[in-house]
Amino acid sequence: MNRQDTLCASAIETIGDTPLVELSRLTRGLEGRILAKLEFLNPGYSKKDRIARQIIEDAETDGLLKPGQTVVELTSGNTGTGLSIVCGVKGYPFVAVMSKGNSMERARMMRALGAEVVLVDQLPGAKPGQVSGGDLALVEQQAQCIAVERQAFRADQFHLAGNFRAHYLHTGPEMLRQSGGGIEAFCDFVGTGGSFAGCAAAFKEFNPSIACYIVEPEGAAVLAGEPASAPNHRIQGGGYAMTDLPLLRPEHIDGYLKVADSAAIQMTRRLAREEGIFAGFSSGANVAAAINLLQTSLRGKTVAVLLCDSGLKYLSTDLWE
Ligand SMILES: Cc1ncc(COP(=O)(O)O)c(C=O)c1O
């Protein structure tokens, strides 16, 4: 039965089963289709609600999380919002550790949802809105200290299988069902790599010829083997120039794509104006990369993307004029 036809016991049950929409206005004049999964329609307005639920429920099942135990995780804001929701409903105190470089709407939303938010200074000279791998390393140090001090469960999104499983068990299969199995390619802007890894695994299992591409910021395309010449990009939530992402499986990667800040921003604005879809920077990056594929190697094909979070999370930035 469709979830929309049932009564949900809590907000946790409203996570997932997001709509898949064809972006036929943005692809006018091009051969091929882009199918976009509206992940900002999750209760925390991002795809990361899915991994929050999976990581916490896996830890409960495995006996790693005790009733009432504190949960800690580093976040660019979205995983923390998902964990605020899941932990709030289930009664676990939650501490979110975030860089001051991420937009402040995120900290306010997590606090509103009952989380304790610890903000970490960026590296000297770094600009707000441009969170690098170096900034994230500072956040990681702080998260590790707090986890030890509070004897907390670390909802470690870079390492725990729940991040992969959420997308392997749900996001990917949902897209295959919603498209009638019609997906021929997938491209995804990578932070932890959990979304890419989980969806790609589901797609390859269904049909190994579905081509899966990693999307990185121009100037920080280290997974593609380039040096990080400009790690301080604008695409919040990923592109940390980390070569070691344990959740990624090399055999599922068919190629690498690069998106410049300006292209991501322009496409995020076009999504809003032309498709009525109010999403964030990384959503624009994914669509820009998909359009690039339709214009080049994948003319005439159907490319799937995730629209990772809501444009509301960037009202304090200059994304919106
Ligand atoms: C807005 C946004 N886009 C993209 C990503 C990257 O997703 P993943 O960590 O699954 O690679 C994140 C991760 O936090 C995010 O918040």
The ligand as an ORCA input file, in Angstrom:
! r2SCAN-3c Opt
* xyz 0 1
  C      23.200     18.955      0.276
  C      24.033     17.718      0.146
  N      24.372     17.301     -1.080
  C      25.157     16.210     -1.258
  C      25.636     15.496     -0.184
  C      26.529     14.307     -0.421
  O      25.868     13.094     -0.151
  P      26.685     11.800      0.274
  O      27.252     12.082      1.634
  O      25.679     10.693      0.302
  O      27.753     11.594     -0.736
  C      25.289     15.890      1.109
  C      25.815     15.182      2.286
  O      25.740     15.632      3.403
  C      24.471     17.023      1.277
  O      24.127     17.463      2.510
*
